[in-house]
Amino acid sequence: MAFFPLIKTKHLDGFCVMHNFPPNNWEPTISSKKDVWAIYSDGKKWVTKFVDEIEIGMSKKYFYSDVYKGELREAPTLILLQFRKSKIGDNLEEIPSHEFVFNKVPEWRSTIGFALNESETSYQGEIEPFPKAASLLTFHPFIQYKNINNYFLFLNIEKNANYREEEIEIFEANSKKFIDKVMVKNNSANLIDLDKYNFLPNQLPVFICRSMAGIPFGLGIHKNKKMLSMEHTHPPASFVIHGRRFKVQGEIKRKWFNVLKNFDEK
């Protein structure tokens, strides 16, 4: 079973609803309660904490503030929730492996999102550690207008707890124009303010990271703080049905990485 993200940004605290039942009606399961553990990186080790237990067939909702009780200035931006049946150590160099093996089609998922005043936005998802030698290519058609603050949210976890930073480069797809580069950190939720770039409705932002992979989201917060939205794109392999899906994804990435160059590389 995957890890389930619990996200904190400078604007919002996230929530995660975990479900102790399968996402299909044919999968055999162990009919027992499961322990919920919280896991996050402090930059050197994976810090772990027992949170709760969930009976079979039940769901529970956890807010970030329910799980993390430490100093806010040291608060991790990304906490991972995991179902377990046995205790794990307090500080680990590598993220703990899964104890439950389940059918992955469809994937076991949780409800992950944000709440603000009377509004909530969420998606059904999970996250697995990304290889260190990986990359990101995503097109971002989620810019909103009329009193909306727009952000690009980038989630990454890797097996090793050590922090590292890499560049996300921002381009405009039609003109291939380089816009900016922003540093992002692994094992974290990274938030990039998009409004300062003044993208027009007929422009398509492109985000690439040549040395780190992750899950990209568009996050919108209405200025009256009464409405939220969150959308994400799928990797290129998701649009290939037959054949060698990840070979196609690699070809698409190589093409765009060669076309899109920032000013430092010219």
C-alpha positions as CSV (number, residue, x, y, z in Angstrom):
1,M,0.0,0.0,0.0
2,A,1.2,3.5,-0.8
3,F,1.9,6.5,1.4
4,F,-0.8,9.1,1.8
5,P,0.3,12.8,1.9
6,L,-0.7,15.3,4.6
7,I,0.3,18.7,3.2
8,K,1.0,22.1,4.9
9,T,1.6,25.3,3.0
10,K,2.1,28.9,4.3
11,H,-1.6,29.5,3.4
12,L,-3.3,26.2,4.2
13,D,-3.2,23.1,6.4
14,G,-4.2,19.9,4.7
15,F,-6.3,16.9,5.6
16,C,-6.2,13.2,4.7
17,V,-9.1,10.7,4.9
18,M,-7.8,7.2,5.2
19,H,-10.0,4.3,4.2
20,N,-9.5,0.8,5.7
21,F,-11.3,-1.1,3.0
22,P,-10.3,-2.1,-0.6
23,P,-11.1,0.0,-3.7
24,N,-12.8,-2.9,-5.4
25,N,-15.1,-5.8,-4.5
26,W,-12.9,-8.7,-5.6
27,E,-9.7,-8.2,-3.6
28,P,-9.1,-10.5,-0.6
29,T,-8.1,-8.5,2.5
30,I,-7.0,-9.1,6.0
31,S,-10.2,-8.2,8.0
32,S,-8.5,-6.4,10.9
33,K,-7.9,-2.9,12.2
34,K,-4.7,-1.1,11.0
35,D,-2.4,1.2,12.7
36,V,-1.8,4.7,11.2
37,W,1.7,6.0,11.4
38,A,3.0,9.5,10.5
39,I,6.4,9.8,8.8
40,Y,8.3,12.9,7.8
41,S,11.9,14.0,7.0
42,D,13.8,16.4,9.2
43,G,16.5,16.6,6.5
44,K,18.6,13.9,8.0
45,K,16.3,11.1,9.3
46,W,12.7,9.9,8.8
47,V,10.9,10.8,12.0
48,T,8.0,8.5,12.8
49,K,5.0,8.7,15.1
50,F,2.1,6.4,15.9
51,V,-1.1,8.3,15.3
52,D,-4.2,6.1,15.6
53,E,-5.9,2.9,14.5
54,I,-8.7,2.3,12.1
55,E,-11.1,-0.6,12.2
56,I,-11.8,-2.6,9.1
57,G,-14.5,-1.0,6.9
58,M,-14.0,2.4,8.5
59,S,-12.7,5.8,7.4
60,K,-11.0,8.5,9.5
61,K,-10.1,12.1,8.7
62,Y,-6.8,13.6,9.9
63,F,-5.9,17.3,9.7
64,Y,-2.2,18.4,9.7
65,S,-2.7,20.1,13.1
66,D,-4.0,16.8,14.5
67,V,-0.8,15.0,13.6
68,Y,2.0,17.5,14.0
69,K,2.4,19.1,17.5
70,G,5.9,20.4,17.3
71,E,7.4,23.9,16.7
72,L,5.7,25.6,13.8
73,R,8.9,27.1,12.5
74,E,10.3,23.6,12.1
75,A,7.1,22.1,10.8
76,P,7.6,19.8,7.7
77,T,5.6,20.8,4.7
78,L,4.8,17.1,3.9
79,I,3.8,14.3,6.3
80,L,3.2,10.8,5.0
81,L,0.5,8.6,6.6
82,Q,1.0,4.8,6.3
83,F,-1.0,1.8,7.3
84,R,1.1,-0.6,9.4
85,K,0.7,-3.7,11.6
86,S,3.9,-3.4,13.6
87,K,6.0,-0.7,15.3
88,I,8.8,1.1,13.5
89,G,11.9,2.9,14.8
90,D,11.9,6.6,15.8
91,N,14.5,7.8,13.3
92,L,15.3,6.0,10.0
93,E,17.7,6.7,7.2
94,E,15.4,5.2,4.6
95,I,11.6,5.4,4.4
96,P,10.0,2.2,5.8
97,S,8.8,-0.4,3.4
98,H,5.1,-1.4,3.1
99,E,3.8,-4.3,5.3
100,F,0.5,-4.9,3.3
101,V,0.5,-6.2,-0.2
102,F,-2.6,-5.4,-2.2
103,N,-3.9,-5.3,-5.8
104,K,-2.7,-2.1,-7.4
105,V,-5.5,-1.9,-10.1
106,P,-7.1,0.3,-8.9
107,E,-4.6,1.7,-6.5
108,W,-5.4,1.9,-2.8
109,R,-6.0,5.6,-2.2
110,S,-7.0,8.2,0.4
111,T,-8.9,11.5,0.1
112,I,-6.2,14.2,0.2
113,G,-7.0,17.9,0.3
114,F,-7.3,21.3,2.0
115,A,-10.0,23.0,4.0
116,L,-10.5,26.8,4.4
117,N,-13.5,28.3,6.2
118,E,-16.5,26.5,4.6
119,S,-14.7,25.2,1.5
120,E,-12.8,22.0,0.8
121,T,-10.9,20.8,-2.2
122,S,-9.5,17.3,-2.6
123,Y,-8.4,14.4,-4.8
124,Q,-8.1,10.7,-4.5
125,G,-4.5,9.8,-4.5
126,E,-1.3,8.3,-3.0
127,I,2.4,8.8,-3.3
128,E,5.3,6.4,-3.7
129,P,9.1,7.3,-3.4
130,F,10.5,8.6,-6.7
131,P,13.9,7.5,-8.0
132,K,16.6,10.1,-7.4
133,A,17.6,9.9,-11.1
134,A,14.2,11.1,-12.4
135,S,12.7,14.2,-14.0
136,L,9.5,16.2,-14.4
137,L,7.6,17.6,-17.4
138,T,4.2,19.0,-16.9
139,F,1.9,21.5,-18.8
140,H,-0.2,23.7,-16.5
141,P,-3.5,24.9,-17.9
142,F,-4.9,25.8,-14.5
143,I,-4.3,29.5,-14.2
144,Q,-7.5,31.2,-13.0
145,Y,-8.5,34.8,-13.1
146,K,-10.9,37.3,-11.3
147,N,-9.7,37.4,-7.7
148,I,-7.9,34.1,-7.6
149,N,-4.4,33.6,-6.2
150,N,-2.7,30.9,-8.3
151,Y,0.0,28.5,-7.1
152,F,2.0,25.5,-8.5
153,L,2.3,22.8,-5.8
154,F,5.0,20.2,-6.3
155,L,5.2,17.0,-4.1
156,N,8.2,14.8,-3.9
157,I,9.4,11.9,-1.7
158,E,12.5,9.8,-2.1
159,K,13.7,6.8,-0.1
160,N,16.6,8.6,1.5
161,A,15.7,11.2,4.2
162,N,18.4,13.7,3.3
163,Y,17.2,16.9,1.8
164,R,18.5,18.1,-1.6
165,E,17.5,21.0,-3.8
166,E,17.0,21.2,-7.6
167,E,15.7,23.7,-10.1
168,I,12.3,23.8,-11.6
169,E,12.4,25.8,-14.9
170,I,9.2,27.6,-16.0
171,F,8.5,28.3,-19.7
172,E,5.7,29.3,-22.0
173,A,4.8,26.5,-24.3
174,N,3.8,28.4,-27.5
175,S,6.7,30.8,-27.6
176,K,9.2,28.4,-25.8
177,K,10.2,31.5,-23.8
178,F,12.1,31.0,-20.6
179,I,10.2,32.6,-17.7
180,D,12.0,31.7,-14.4
181,K,13.7,29.1,-12.4
182,V,12.8,28.2,-8.8
183,M,14.5,25.9,-6.3
184,V,12.5,23.0,-4.9
185,K,13.3,20.5,-2.2
186,N,12.8,16.7,-2.0
187,N,10.7,15.0,0.7
188,S,8.6,18.2,0.8
189,A,5.6,20.1,-0.6
190,N,6.9,23.1,-2.6
191,L,4.6,26.0,-3.4
192,I,5.4,28.4,-6.2
193,D,3.4,31.7,-6.6
194,L,2.3,32.0,-10.2
195,D,0.6,35.4,-10.3
196,K,3.8,37.3,-10.4
197,Y,4.4,35.9,-13.9
198,N,1.2,37.4,-15.3
199,F,0.4,34.5,-17.7
200,L,-2.3,35.4,-20.2
201,P,-5.4,33.2,-20.9
202,N,-3.9,32.1,-24.2
203,Q,-0.6,31.1,-22.7
204,L,0.3,27.6,-21.5
205,P,2.9,27.4,-18.7
206,V,5.4,24.5,-18.8
207,F,7.3,23.3,-15.8
208,I,10.4,21.0,-16.1
209,C,12.8,19.6,-13.6
210,R,15.7,17.8,-15.1
211,S,16.8,16.1,-11.9
212,M,13.8,15.5,-9.7
213,A,10.4,13.9,-10.2
214,G,7.2,14.7,-8.3
215,I,3.4,15.2,-8.4
216,P,2.3,18.6,-9.8
217,F,-0.8,20.4,-8.8
218,G,-2.5,23.7,-9.6
219,L,-3.9,25.3,-6.4
220,G,-6.3,28.2,-6.5
221,I,-7.3,30.3,-3.4
222,H,-10.0,32.9,-3.8
223,K,-9.0,36.2,-2.3
224,N,-12.1,36.3,-0.1
225,K,-10.8,32.9,1.3
226,K,-14.2,31.2,0.7
227,M,-13.3,29.1,-2.3
228,L,-10.5,26.6,-3.1
229,S,-9.6,24.5,-6.1
230,M,-6.9,21.9,-6.8
231,E,-6.2,20.1,-10.0
232,H,-3.3,18.0,-11.3
233,T,-2.1,16.7,-14.6
234,H,-1.0,13.1,-15.3
235,P,2.5,12.1,-16.6
236,P,2.8,11.4,-20.3
237,A,2.8,7.6,-19.8
238,S,-0.8,7.9,-18.5
239,F,-2.0,8.8,-22.1
240,V,-0.5,5.6,-23.7
241,I,-2.7,2.5,-23.6
242,H,-0.6,-0.2,-25.3
243,G,3.1,-0.8,-25.8
244,R,6.0,0.5,-23.9
245,R,4.4,3.4,-22.1
246,F,7.5,4.7,-20.3
247,K,9.6,4.6,-23.4
248,V,7.0,6.9,-25.0
249,Q,7.2,9.1,-21.9
250,G,11.0,9.3,-22.1
251,E,10.8,10.3,-25.8
252,I,8.3,13.1,-25.0
253,K,10.5,14.4,-22.2
254,R,13.7,14.3,-24.3
255,K,12.0,16.3,-27.1
256,W,10.8,19.0,-24.8
257,F,14.0,19.1,-22.7
258,N,15.9,19.7,-25.9
259,V,13.5,22.5,-27.1
260,L,13.3,24.3,-23.7
261,K,16.5,25.9,-22.7
262,N,16.9,28.7,-20.1
263,F,19.2,31.7,-20.6
264,D,22.0,30.2,-18.5
265,E,22.3,27.3,-21.0
266,K,22.4,29.4,-24.2
